[in-house]
Amino acid sequence: MSPTIEVANLYKKYGKIVALANVSLSIKEGQIVGLCGPNGSGKSTFLRILTGIVKPTRGYINILGDRPSKANRKAVAYVSENDVFYKWMRVEDHLKFIAGFYEDFNIQKAFELVKAEGIGPKLKVGELSRGNRQRLKVISAVSRSPRILLLDEPFSGIDMVSRERIMLMVRDFLFEGGRTAIISTHFVEGLEGILERVVFFKEGNVVLDEICEELRIKYEKSVKSIYFEIFGGEK
Amino acid sequence: MIWRLTLKDLKENYISSLLLLGVIAALSVYLSISRRLTQPEVAMMAFIIAGLGGSLAIFYSIYRGFSCLKREKDRNTLEFLMSLPTDGLEVVSAKFFAFFIEMVFFGLILFAISHFPVCKGIAQKVLSSQELGELSMLLLYIILGIVLVSLLLFLVFQLFEILNLSIKPKGFLWHVVLFIVYIYFTVKFFALLKSFFEFLPVKTYEIVIFNEVAKLSIDYQGLAAGVLVSLIYVSLSILIYNKKVEV
């Protein structure tokens, strides 16, 4: 079976800064992969390249049998780490706006999730707290049936309740099965039960790429502990 | 998808459009009702209002062309837009269509507003129905010209902004240099295209208004060059957006 995502010798340079240095990865269908690494290690650039919103300087990318394009973006749900939604739009209008671009967008599910999360549909996006804006972005992704889910730092800069709620939404969504997901995060401990494979990025390079279970057996440690061993910091 | 993006752009900009129209409407009402108008003053006032609207429309089109994608970039929404299943054709076209619709409405409302002094002239019985027709025709031509120039300027500045996003010049000075070079080549390019259409006439019509002869020139060469520049600049915008623009 051909991989859902395949990149080879992916290289990206911003001016003089090398964001990705010859990254090669192959991700099978249905695999849930965690991208871990400190800030500036190239995780976001990698996800942006897969989405097609950043062009690589050089390298090979194959996502669902094609280069990142308008056509295969229909099968990809991407949640950015930035505040990318239109702040002047009402929550309900924003969801309807997104729904217009995807045939698989379940607007009813989106409104149910918005209600369940306690987000006022009549509120403007700019009036929401950071945590709720983050939840809204995740809702817009999990209200679809994409073949690939790309989450860029979905837990950064938000309170513990929002983090927990987002985690539940993502977990429920991925447990439906059959979806390939790449989650870039520093929050390794919360995702250990979900992730099948972890890829550690450091200065634009892949320094570790292992199946979580094998990693735990090999090192007899949790992924979080290995993360701290590689990148330093408080255990 | 284009109409969804167009609608979004229209919703995003309706306040600035209304503000623009509000300024012109307020000035028109003030100029029209502030004093009793004589017959030549009616035409003069109408032309002043149309001219004022035109000047504001030109500034507005430059601002919109400059800011349409820059604003998206500054607010991170360009990232969102690019993650949707859209491409340059849809994004660039939608921005143009939204501005086109704004300008059509603007033109129609400016045409109506410029008739405020004319209405007063009719009420004061200093204007006959024939003179009203002639004056209206002249105003229509002027406003049509304003709308066409605004559309062209929007596309010219939109391409500049897309170039800016793709080249990412570092520092204000490089922006200024790029802008000067770009404007210089745009003017030269327009002049070159205009020279290709030398076979087309520049027709001058004589319109009798209030027993005076007014001359109205329609530059078909400029019109053809403008259409061609617009098409080329839109195509370049789409191409560069697809190939070079990234967040």
Interface residues (C-beta under 8 A of the other chain):
Chain A: R48 T51 G52 I53 V54 K55 K70 A71 R73 K74 Y78 S80 N82 D83 V84 F85 Y86 K87 W88 M89 F97 I98 G100 F101 Y102
Chain B: M1 R4 K8 K11 E12 R75 N76 T77 E79 F80 M82 S83 L84 P85 T86 D87 K243 K244 E246 V247
